[in-house]
Amino acid sequence: MAAEHKYFLTLNNINPNIKKMEYPLCGLFEARIAELEREIKNGVKKPFTEIIKPDTGDCHAIGQSPITFIRQVMSIVLYPPLLDDPKFPDDAKQRARVILNACRGGSIGSYTDATGIEIIRKHAAEFIEKRDGIPCNWEDVTLCGGAADGIKKILKLFIKETNGKRAGVMIPIPQYYFYSVTLDEFGLHKIRYYLDESQKWSVNIEEMQRSIDKAKEICIPKVLVIINPGNPTGQVLTRKNIEEIIQFAYKENLYILADEVHQNNIYSENSKFYSFKKVMTEMGKPYADMELSSFMSCSKGYSGECGFRAGFSETLNMCPEVKAVFHKASSPMLCSATGQACLEPLVCPPESGEPSYELFIKEKKDILDSLKSQAKLLVDTLNKFEGISCNEVQGAMYAFPQIKFSLRAIEAAKEQNQSPDKFYATEVLENTGIYIAPGEGFGQVPRTYHFCVTTLLPVNKMKIMLKNLEVFHKEFMDRYR
Ligand SMILES: Cc1ncc(COP(=O)(O)O)c(C=O)c1O
């Protein structure tokens, strides 16, 4: 008889940090959604004909159109004979030539240095300089395989115990789940600070102080993560709030990690994007000397090119020896040029007078205008639902409405061994085919319940989604009255 197969790698001997990684949105819903999709395909009768997943920021997957200029540049770099094709405009060809000339062997199929293609770093620095009106040294800019990749590289630098205490990283709650998962993976302590829902999800300094003081008992706080504009909360921080945050970070000796990937998605008339770099620099010394890494991505904004996995970071005031070690540590990891190529048309868009300018401006405006009206439609409609309140989506691409459940609904959830928001999301999915992500996956103040829904759904689809949700919601509220 053959010996029983024994696995070498088991749950008992894998990296405990990987085992511990919490991704509460994964699992239950992903598996159930896949099952429902299979059932629909196989003709099983359901109260709906398709699954709508307005829970992610995967722009093109949900309906956002690609920008023609970006795709033209990408097509040419992938297939250079298109340089001779008269259907392609000269400015797209010029950007493609810049990229190809900078690639090893003149091919997009080659590796690049870990810091990224130099000319694109220089152009990204010019983009930052224009955005902030403050000089930017291109050597402070590095390209990464998506902002997530760049953020992980910086966070890795902080993995070190001091006197038996782990390093701590302050993260906003609710938060983009990437942070809690990454901190678990790296064995870094999560210091959660709650955003202030009653003040449009702004950052409350007293709350930050509370959370850091408590955390100091068990970890050494080292990093402050700020997501602005916010995911999943859709706020755009005011300049005054940013100044207060910088003062707090200075007082507590924290490295600032500013996640600014949604900087092009600003909808509210009263909101304006201020980069942490700009505010910090304009505050003057000692703040202007603080250590900061900020991140931008081609995944969001009007480009929405999530699949190319490209972003860039600017790191300021890092100790030169640390910078050298950081670059040394990254350099064995040669990078893909393809994603980086997608950054070139983003940081070097068509200029007035170039052949693609008008179409580019129109497409960009159409996308941003649609996102703005979708955000308004979503929030205005949800606020009419019984028991639901939703802050204005000032920016980014998500709303995070709060829902007040009756005691009977909370009891019903308990019987199913679920939190009320997960129970509600499950019921919504099973009855309407709409997947709204329950708030527990993002974190929320205890005994408050939320869900996350993206503003990306095109208006027609969003109207249908909201109509179906409204019908279900009324029935749910009546059922548990
Ligand atoms: C706040 C925030 N940071 C980072 C990312 C990841 O960006 P990338 O696709 O460039 O890795 C996302 C993606 O949704 C995000 O919302």
The ligand as an ORCA input file, in Angstrom:
! r2SCAN-3c Opt
* xyz 0 1
  C      -5.822     54.405     -0.661
  C      -5.206     53.420     -1.596
  N      -3.881     53.209     -1.557
  C      -3.276     52.341     -2.376
  C      -4.004     51.633     -3.304
  C      -3.292     50.655     -4.182
  O      -2.865     51.301     -5.341
  P      -2.089     50.485     -6.464
  O      -3.117     49.873     -7.357
  O      -1.286     51.523     -7.174
  O      -1.232     49.486     -5.783
  C      -5.392     51.791     -3.367
  C      -6.208     51.003     -4.275
  O      -7.418     51.029     -4.268
  C      -6.002     52.725     -2.505
  O      -7.324     52.958     -2.539
*
